[in-house]
Amino acid sequence: MKSCKKCGNNFESRILIDGRIRNLVRRKYCFSCSPFGSHNTINLNKKNNASDINCVCKKCNKPYLYKRNGKRTSSSKTMCSACYVTKRRIKNRDKIIKYKGGKCVVCGYSKCARALVFHHMNSGNKYDNISSLISHNRSLKTVMTEADKCILICNRCHEEHNDGMLDLTKYWPNS
């Protein structure tokens, strides 16, 4: 049995939730203090005042605290940090797609950027996936260096290539 760090109540370290046995050994708080599925790694004993929240995100409408240099500031920032990072990732992905020509090299598809794939022609010299580099906020120089090892194709052409129906070597400028 574990005891809750906030209220002191005991709770099981293994319990059946949603038809699965869940291991709660690392859990710090009971279910009444922190419901299952919420992140319970924060200190629940810390007092949260309504005055701490001074901004509302324009994109997701979540309230958040905006601090700059450790001090609360006016609500000059319009988006929470999660929405800001997502926006930056999409912007960087669009830059890389534009750098690679903006369309599928096989069929010319360019309607939806999410349907375009960076395909490594030689997986032996592959550093990482382009999507991983963008999502981990690597520099554009690093991502462009890796994009030079790829061709930009749409999902349909990529699946045809994976099934052996399409040979991409004639579209690779380095061959």
N, C-alpha and C positions, 0 to 999 in steps of 0.2 A: 504494500500500500504506500502511496505517495501522499504527501500533505501539501495543500495549496499554500503558496508563499504569501497570498493576500489575506485569506480568511482563516486558514489553518485547517479546513475540512479535509478529510482523507478521501482519496479517489483511487480507483484501480489503475494499475499500470498497463493492463491489457483489457480491452473492452470491444464488444461487437457493435459496430456502427455501419449502417447501410449494408448489412449482410456480409461485412468483412471484419475480421479481427484486426483491430488497430493497436499498434504498439505505442504507448503513451509514456515511455520511460523518460524521455527528455522534456515532457510537458511540465511547466512550472505552476500552472494555475488550474483549478477545478473548472468544470463546465459552467457553473453558475457565475464565476468571475470572468471567464473567457470562453465563449461558446466554441464548439468544434468548427473548424474551418477558418476561424479568425486567427490572425497571427498573435500568438501568445508569448512572443519573446520580448516584448516591450515591458517596461516596468509599470504595472497597473497601479502601484501605490502612488505614483506621481500624480499630482493634482493637475487636471486640465481645466483651465478656465475658458469660458466662451470668449473672453476678450483676447485669448491667444490667437484665435482664428481671425485674420484680418483681410482675407482675400477669398474670392470665389472664382474658380477657373471658368473662363469663357467657353471652353471646349467641352468639358465633362461635367460642369456645374458642381464640382466638389469643393467644399471649403478647405482652405489650407493656410498655413502660416508662412508668410514670406519674411525671411530674415536675410539681411545683407551684412556681412562682417559681424555676425553674431547679434545684431540688434534688429528689433522689429522696425519695419519701415512702412511707409504708406503703401497703399495697394496699387503701385505703379506697374507691377508685373501682372499680365493678363492671363497667364496660363500656369498651371501647376507644373512641377518639374517633370512628371511623367509624360504629360502631353507635349511639353517642350522638346523632350528627348525624342519622342515619336515623330514629331514634326521635322526635327533635324535629320533623323534617319531617312525619312521619306525624301527630303530635299537632297540628301547625299546620294541616295539610290537614283533619283532622277538625273543628277549630274553625271553619274557613271553610265547610265543608259544613254544619255545624250552623247557622252564621250565615245561610246561604242557604236554610234550611228543612229540609235533610237528606233530601230526596227529589226525584225528577224532577217538574217542574212539569206535565208532560204526562200521564204515566201513573201517577205516584206510586211508582215503583220506589225502594226504599231498602235492599235486602238487602245489597249489596256496595258499599262506598264507592269502590273502585277502578273500578267500572263507571259512576260519575257523572262528568259532564263539565261544565266551565264554558264556556258558549257566549257569546261577545261578540255582542251584537245589532247594534252599530254598530262595525265594524272601523276606522272612521276615527278614533275617539277612544280607540283601544286603546293602552295604554302597553306592555304585555307580556303574555304568557300567565300565567295564574295558577300553573300548574305550574312555570314558570321562576322566578317570584317566590318561590315556596315553596322550590324546590330551591337557590336562591341565598341563602336565609335573609334575605330582606327582612323588615322589621318587619311585624307583623300589621296595623298601621294602613295601611300601603301596600298590602298584599294585600287588605284589606277595601275600600279605596277602589276598587281595580280590580275586585273582585268585585261591587261595586254596578253595574258596567256590564254584568254578565253575568246569564244565567239558568242554573240548574242542571238539566241533563237527563241521562238515561241514554244509554249508547252507542247503543242501538237507535233511540231517538227522534232522536238526533243524526245518525245515518246516514240515516234517513228524511228529515230536513230537508235534508241535503246532496244527496240524490237528487231533491229537489223534491216529495216526497210529503207533507210536513208543513209547515204555515205556523206559525211561532213567534210572529208578531206579536200574536196574541190572548192569548198567555201573558205578554207583556212588560208590566209594570205602567206603564211610562212612555209607552205608545203611546196 
